Amino acid sequence: MELLFSYGTLQQKNVQIVNFGRELDGLKDTLSKYIVSNITITDERVIRESGKDVHLILRYTGNVGDEVTGTVFELSDNELTLADDYEVDDYKRVPAELKSGCICWIYAAKNT
């Protein structure tokens, strides 16, 4: 199993059901040294599934005072691949350590 920190649309139950076939159970946690900003999505599938064309995107700052709250989900390897397919090319999946000490995957801005 893999751990994925979500701070945006992957927390939406409808997005989870469409992409994973189930609602995910997760735990709240916090990511340091990042901020969120907005990004306009043009992928019609992602807009349809999320119900919005403006999504959040993580940007690394390195500042320990910057924090983003979200939810950590446990996914199978296949579900993580499905999450990769959902995220558009502006995002990259990278490992990160959360305030709890949990090591997980995050989707951050590709050009950070």
C-alpha positions in Angstrom: 0.0 0.0 0.0 1.0 3.6 -0.7 0.3 6.8 1.2 -0.9 9.9 -0.6 -1.4 13.4 0.8 -4.3 15.1 -0.8 -5.0 18.8 -0.4 -7.4 19.3 -3.3 -10.0 17.6 -5.4 -8.8 14.0 -4.5 -10.5 14.7 -1.1 -13.9 15.0 -2.9 -16.0 11.8 -2.5 -17.3 12.1 -6.1 -13.7 12.2 -7.5 -12.7 9.3 -5.4 -15.7 7.1 -6.5 -15.1 7.9 -10.2 -11.4 7.3 -10.1 -11.1 4.5 -7.5 -14.5 3.0 -7.3 -14.8 3.7 -3.6 -14.7 6.4 -1.0 -11.3 6.7 0.7 -10.8 6.9 4.5 -8.0 9.2 5.5 -6.3 11.0 8.4 -5.8 14.8 8.6 -2.2 15.9 8.5 0.0 18.9 7.5 2.7 19.5 4.9 5.4 22.1 5.8 7.5 24.2 3.4 4.8 24.4 0.8 2.0 26.8 -0.1 -1.0 26.2 -2.4 -1.9 28.4 -5.4 -4.5 28.1 -8.1 -4.1 26.5 -11.5 -6.5 26.5 -14.4 -7.3 23.0 -15.7 -8.1 22.4 -19.4 -8.5 18.6 -19.3 -12.2 18.0 -20.0 -12.2 14.7 -18.1 -10.7 16.3 -14.9 -13.1 19.2 -15.1 -16.1 16.9 -15.5 -15.0 14.7 -12.6 -14.1 17.4 -10.2 -16.8 19.9 -11.2 -14.3 22.8 -11.5 -11.6 24.1 -13.8 -9.6 25.8 -11.1 -7.6 23.5 -8.9 -5.1 23.9 -6.1 -1.4 23.1 -6.7 1.5 22.8 -4.2 4.5 25.1 -4.6 7.6 24.5 -2.6 8.9 27.5 -0.6 11.4 25.9 1.8 10.0 28.1 4.5 9.1 26.1 7.6 6.4 28.5 8.5 4.4 27.7 5.3 1.9 24.9 5.8 -0.8 23.1 3.9 -3.4 21.0 5.6 -4.9 17.9 3.9 -5.7 14.3 4.2 -3.5 11.2 4.0 -5.0 8.3 2.1 -3.9 4.7 1.8 -4.0 3.5 -1.8 -3.1 0.3 -3.6 -0.4 0.4 -6.2 -3.1 0.3 -8.9 -5.0 3.2 -7.2 -1.9 5.3 -7.1 -1.5 4.7 -10.9 -5.1 5.8 -11.3 -4.4 9.0 -9.3 -1.4 9.6 -11.6 -3.7 9.4 -14.5 -6.2 11.9 -12.9 -3.5 14.5 -12.3 -2.7 16.7 -15.3 0.8 17.4 -16.6 1.4 20.5 -14.5 1.8 18.2 -11.5 4.5 15.8 -10.5 4.4 13.1 -7.8 7.2 13.4 -5.3 7.8 12.0 -1.8 7.4 14.2 1.2 7.5 14.0 5.0 4.4 15.4 6.9 4.4 17.1 10.3 3.3 13.7 11.8 6.5 12.1 10.5 4.5 10.2 7.9 6.4 9.7 4.6 4.0 9.8 1.6 3.5 11.0 -2.0 2.3 14.5 -2.9 1.4 16.1 -6.2 3.3 19.3 -6.5 3.9 21.8 -9.3 6.2 20.4 -11.9 8.0 23.7 -12.3 8.9 24.4 -8.6 
